[in-house]
Amino acid sequence: MTESSATKLLNGDACRRTLNGKNASKNGYVKNHCPFQQPQKYRRSGEKKQNATHNPSLYKKPFMESFEETPLLVAVLTYMGYGILTVFGYLRDFLRHWNIEKCHVARERDEQKDFVPLYQDFENFYTRNLYMRIRDNWNRPICSVPGARMDLVERVTHNYNWTFDHTGKVVKDVINMGSYNYLGFAESTGTCADAAIEATQIYGVGVGSTRCEMGNLDIHEELEELVARFLGVEASMAFGMGFATNSMNIPALTGKGCLILSDELNHASLVLGARLSGSTIRVFKHNNMQSLEKLLRDAIVHGQPRTHRPWKKILIVVEGIYSMEGSIIRLPEVIALKKRYKAYLYLDEAHSIGALGPNGRGVVDYFGLDPKDVDIMMGTFTKSFGAAGGYIGGKKELIDYLRSHSHSALYATSMSPPVVQQIITSMKIIMGEDGSTLGADRLRQLSENTNYFRRRLREMGFIIYGNDDSPVVPLMLYMPAKIGAFGREMLKRNIGTVVVGFPATPIIESRARFCVSAAHTREMLDTALEAISEVGDLLQLKYSRREQPLPSLGWMSEESLLQD
Amino acid sequence: MGVRVLSWYFETPLLFAFPPAGRMNFKNMREYLAWLYYQYLLITGIYVLEPWEKSIFNSVLFSAIAMVVYTSYVFVPIHVRLALEFFFENFGGQPESTMALMN
């Protein structure tokens, strides 16, 4: 497709068929007018690098994303490791069943044993036999503000992670690479904290009612007006919990007879909201615009499943940044598709609001698009604003409808006033309305830290997923034993990390997820990178097969240089 | 560009023979062997198991490898000799048929 027709799509014009004989259908054969269908290009095996080669005119800067393929040997060894651990899991289950060893886990009572078993499915097996063995890497109690550095309570276990004892000591000043603290607003001192204290002294902490009844304070109205101005939309509404925002509002927006097209890797709250609504759900491949377009075309052509009536609404549900992959949604293409096929777009900016874009206004700002193109902009205040809760922004009619029809508005308690004040203060700082340059400094610091951290990790030879600009950095570990080893070795070096395995990720693709923050200084990042490199050498995690020569195979690379 | 000539499937077995410990500083052989044992624990996944489970797995694996070594030591030379005799009948003391004809 030429550039001019791609820009015409962006402006909402339908692609008109020319009256010329060349493009007209001959013998009933309809010509393919898909703007994004590309012939399958040969890709160099071993890597899936996705640049914006299909429609360069829609992207103002290069879209660099990469998801390097799992090395075959690593995949085989990972499956072997899981196989061995499964065999030992069966052995332990056998010993527990015949009471040869003490059973710490929940079991059915004797009266219940004749009914359908409760704990026999794979998830329970996995929890008992694999998760429990490395459980000390999660739920670590934090006893200070989870800012750039934090204090952890030291724990020991005498029965292999079934119970923990606190030694009474505290591990101080652990570098925090796991908190979603993108702009560094998780702090207990400063303007935000002072404003929150003032708000507590005026309003108290609890509200004691729902928004509809007696819980609508003037501070809530101020917050909603500020959020609408921040996003560039007509109106917005704030809710007490980010998960509840998704799961309670999607049912209010769609129902039976509507179609929801959701990304493969959407968050559990979006999936739950879609299922609760009762609409038909179809899933498209992650960030794959050809798959989305095919689904849209099929939906419009065939209509509802049995009756072939047209769908009442088609809602495309995507996220701004996918936190498990570190990838950014291809928003210009999604908006072009949405305009062409007259669908609605629900954008969940949980991780991208405040973290992307030159002004911190999220993924819409990052691509330089118009916020009015996105029908429903949802986000959370948990990540970049250091508070709790979620919001939905859009047209005034939409928000007025949600005020009276959303479950969250009718039944959930309103947000707590100090939390609301924290959001108001931090949002004003990001917008620059408090008169200082703190917001702009933090945004710039975050993007610098992100680029530096990602570049250094790539150079070291780790496999890193995702877009070059996303502050969420997943580092691939693959093998089950390395999940536990990585978490423990990093804590020994005073760095707190989050490791993720099944079921949050596919079974062989376990990873460590780093969240870069504006509160991290260059020295902290260097310390962290040094420790990561050390642990990477110790555990042999540098799997990447890119163009850098492996320094340890020095003799081999010389030989191959001679061959050239 | 000339560095990536060899494919990964060729290099990896050699990686097992000479594990790349390039950036690690080992003071002596004992530390290097301890690191190799650690890698074995991580790759097979035994690292997460309790000590008695580790001992069970190690003894089973060790006895399996010992049996493989014993079998190959005892039987491989015999089988190799038999295979060579089958394919090239001029091994050993078999008189050639042409010599018998000539005599």
Boltz contact constraints between the chains, C-beta under 6 A:
constraints:
  - contact:
      token1: [A, 73]
      token2: [B, 12]
      max_distance: 6.0
  - contact:
      token1: [A, 77]
      token2: [B, 43]
      max_distance: 6.0
  - contact:
      token1: [A, 81]
      token2: [B, 45]
      max_distance: 6.0
  - contact:
      token1: [A, 84]
      token2: [B, 44]
      max_distance: 6.0
  - contact:
      token1: [A, 84]
      token2: [B, 45]
      max_distance: 6.0
  - contact:
      token1: [A, 85]
      token2: [B, 45]
      max_distance: 6.0
  - contact:
      token1: [A, 88]
      token2: [B, 49]
      max_distance: 6.0
  - contact:
      token1: [A, 88]
      token2: [B, 53]
      max_distance: 6.0
  - contact:
      token1: [A, 133]
      token2: [B, 48]
      max_distance: 6.0
  - contact:
      token1: [A, 134]
      token2: [B, 48]
      max_distance: 6.0
  - contact:
      token1: [A, 160]
      token2: [B, 50]
      max_distance: 6.0
  - contact:
      token1: [A, 480]
      token2: [B, 45]
      max_distance: 6.0
  - contact:
      token1: [A, 481]
      token2: [B, 42]
      max_distance: 6.0
  - contact:
      token1: [A, 481]
      token2: [B, 45]
      max_distance: 6.0
  - contact:
      token1: [A, 481]
      token2: [B, 47]
      max_distance: 6.0
  - contact:
      token1: [A, 481]
      token2: [B, 48]
      max_distance: 6.0
  - contact:
      token1: [A, 482]
      token2: [B, 42]
      max_distance: 6.0
  - contact:
      token1: [A, 484]
      token2: [B, 48]
      max_distance: 6.0
  - contact:
      token1: [A, 485]
      token2: [B, 42]
      max_distance: 6.0
  - contact:
      token1: [A, 485]
      token2: [B, 47]
      max_distance: 6.0
  - contact:
      token1: [A, 537]
      token2: [B, 23]
      max_distance: 6.0
  - contact:
      token1: [A, 537]
      token2: [B, 24]
      max_distance: 6.0
  - contact:
      token1: [A, 549]
      token2: [B, 3]
      max_distance: 6.0
  - contact:
      token1: [A, 551]
      token2: [B, 22]
      max_distance: 6.0
  - contact:
      token1: [A, 552]
      token2: [B, 20]
      max_distance: 6.0
  - contact:
      token1: [A, 552]
      token2: [B, 22]
      max_distance: 6.0
  - contact:
      token1: [A, 557]
      token2: [B, 3]
      max_distance: 6.0
  - contact:
      token1: [A, 560]
      token2: [B, 2]
      max_distance: 6.0
  - contact:
      token1: [A, 560]
      token2: [B, 3]
      max_distance: 6.0
  - contact:
      token1: [A, 560]
      token2: [B, 5]
      max_distance: 6.0
  - contact:
      token1: [A, 560]
      token2: [B, 6]
      max_distance: 6.0
  - contact:
      token1: [A, 561]
      token2: [B, 2]
      max_distance: 6.0
  - contact:
      token1: [A, 563]
      token2: [B, 5]
      max_distance: 6.0
  - contact:
      token1: [A, 564]
      token2: [B, 2]
      max_distance: 6.0
